[in-house]
């Protein structure tokens, strides 16, 4: 598998494959890239960014994100949950919109302020 590391400005092109006895990793320039490649192979994680509906706000939707990474395989489940959420203004940056998304222990938070109409 070929991946591009997104953890630092070097953007290393890394080759990683499973072999008997472990992983073969080539092309990384730093330890961060090596760890990223292993994580992508064994348990890929992502920050989720999306929007939720707003009631009584000056904007109809609120941008939200997870406080930290969640397993990549849970992204669509999390999006499905958040597609049914309606928050009521006023909302402040950092407010918790949804607690413990998909049982990960990670909260979804507001990414901006929205004033009430």
C-alpha positions as a Python dict, from the first residue, in 0.01 Angstrom:
ca = {
    (1, 'X'): (0, 0, 0),
    (2, 'X'): (133, 345, -84),
    (3, 'X'): (33, 637, 139),
    (4, 'X'): (130, 1002, 174),
    (5, 'X'): (208, 1106, 528),
    (6, 'X'): (-2, 1404, 642),
    (7, 'X'): (159, 1452, 982),
    (8, 'X'): (435, 1697, 882),
    (9, 'X'): (532, 1927, 592),
    (10, 'X'): (762, 1665, 433),
    (11, 'X'): (458, 1470, 299),
    (12, 'X'): (663, 1153, 256),
    (13, 'X'): (545, 893, 10),
    (14, 'X'): (553, 575, 215),
    (15, 'X'): (527, 216, 99),
    (16, 'X'): (391, -24, 361),
    (17, 'X'): (299, -387, 333),
    (18, 'X'): (236, -681, 561),
    (19, 'X'): (499, -949, 548),
    (20, 'X'): (555, -1264, 743),
    (21, 'X'): (676, -1148, 1082),
    (22, 'X'): (554, -788, 1064),
    (23, 'X'): (533, -479, 847),
    (24, 'X'): (777, -361, 582),
    (25, 'X'): (788, 20, 572),
    (26, 'X'): (993, 226, 325),
    (27, 'X'): (1010, 591, 221),
    (28, 'X'): (954, 772, 550),
    (29, 'X'): (1190, 1054, 650),
    (30, 'X'): (1113, 1068, 1022),
    (31, 'X'): (974, 864, 1308),
    (32, 'X'): (641, 1048, 1281),
    (33, 'X'): (599, 915, 925),
    (34, 'X'): (681, 561, 1033),
    (35, 'X'): (423, 574, 1314),
    (36, 'X'): (163, 725, 1079),
    (37, 'X'): (214, 442, 828),
    (38, 'X'): (172, 178, 1099),
    (39, 'X'): (-144, 350, 1227),
    (40, 'X'): (-289, 369, 875),
    (41, 'X'): (-230, -1, 829),
    (42, 'X'): (-352, -120, 1169),
    (43, 'X'): (-610, 134, 1292),
    (44, 'X'): (-665, 444, 1077),
    (45, 'X'): (-804, 743, 1265),
    (46, 'X'): (-961, 1069, 1143),
    (47, 'X'): (-1098, 1399, 1272),
    (48, 'X'): (-1461, 1426, 1158),
    (49, 'X'): (-1581, 1763, 1029),
    (50, 'X'): (-1940, 1813, 919),
    (51, 'X'): (-2243, 2032, 992),
    (52, 'X'): (-2560, 2004, 1197),
    (53, 'X'): (-2890, 2190, 1165),
    (54, 'X'): (-2953, 2503, 1372),
    (55, 'X'): (-3289, 2623, 1506),
    (56, 'X'): (-3344, 2994, 1576),
    (57, 'X'): (-2995, 3087, 1457),
    (58, 'X'): (-2866, 3353, 1218),
    (59, 'X'): (-2725, 3063, 1011),
    (60, 'X'): (-2912, 2743, 919),
    (61, 'X'): (-2620, 2509, 987),
    (62, 'X'): (-2336, 2485, 1235),
    (63, 'X'): (-1992, 2350, 1144),
    (64, 'X'): (-1883, 2086, 1396),
    (65, 'X'): (-1586, 1856, 1449),
    (66, 'X'): (-1471, 1581, 1678),
    (67, 'X'): (-1244, 1695, 1963),
    (68, 'X'): (-990, 1435, 1854),
    (69, 'X'): (-957, 1152, 1606),
    (70, 'X'): (-1203, 863, 1591),
    (71, 'X'): (-1162, 531, 1407),
    (72, 'X'): (-1202, 583, 1033),
    (73, 'X'): (-1449, 296, 1006),
    (74, 'X'): (-1693, 489, 1233),
    (75, 'X'): (-1706, 808, 1023),
    (76, 'X'): (-2023, 721, 831),
    (77, 'X'): (-2200, 604, 1148),
    (78, 'X'): (-2108, 932, 1318),
    (79, 'X'): (-2230, 1134, 1018),
    (80, 'X'): (-2560, 944, 1026),
    (81, 'X'): (-2607, 1029, 1395),
    (82, 'X'): (-2519, 1395, 1342),
    (83, 'X'): (-2750, 1426, 1041),
    (84, 'X'): (-3041, 1392, 1286),
    (85, 'X'): (-2916, 1654, 1533),
    (86, 'X'): (-3073, 2000, 1558),
    (87, 'X'): (-2911, 2248, 1795),
    (88, 'X'): (-3072, 2568, 1914),
    (89, 'X'): (-2893, 2902, 1900),
    (90, 'X'): (-2713, 3070, 2062),
    (91, 'X'): (-2410, 2847, 2023),
    (92, 'X'): (-2053, 2926, 2116),
    (93, 'X'): (-1733, 2791, 1966),
    (94, 'X'): (-1634, 2479, 2160),
    (95, 'X'): (-1983, 2396, 2290),
    (96, 'X'): (-2042, 2021, 2302),
    (97, 'X'): (-2299, 1927, 2039),
    (98, 'X'): (-2290, 1550, 2091),
    (99, 'X'): (-2119, 1352, 2367),
    (100, 'X'): (-1933, 1025, 2317),
    (101, 'X'): (-1999, 985, 1943),
    (102, 'X'): (-2032, 616, 1849),
    (103, 'X'): (-1913, 511, 2194),
    (104, 'X'): (-1561, 643, 2127),
    (105, 'X'): (-1545, 874, 2429),
    (106, 'X'): (-1492, 1164, 2187),
    (107, 'X'): (-1725, 1465, 2189),
    (108, 'X'): (-1841, 1660, 1885),
    (109, 'X'): (-1798, 2035, 1933),
    (110, 'X'): (-1911, 2356, 1764),
    (111, 'X'): (-1654, 2510, 1529),
    (112, 'X'): (-1802, 2863, 1541),
    (113, 'X'): (-2037, 3094, 1727),
    (114, 'X'): (-2395, 3133, 1605),
    (115, 'X'): (-2614, 3407, 1744),
    (116, 'X'): (-2986, 3368, 1804),
    (117, 'X'): (-3230, 3541, 1570),
}
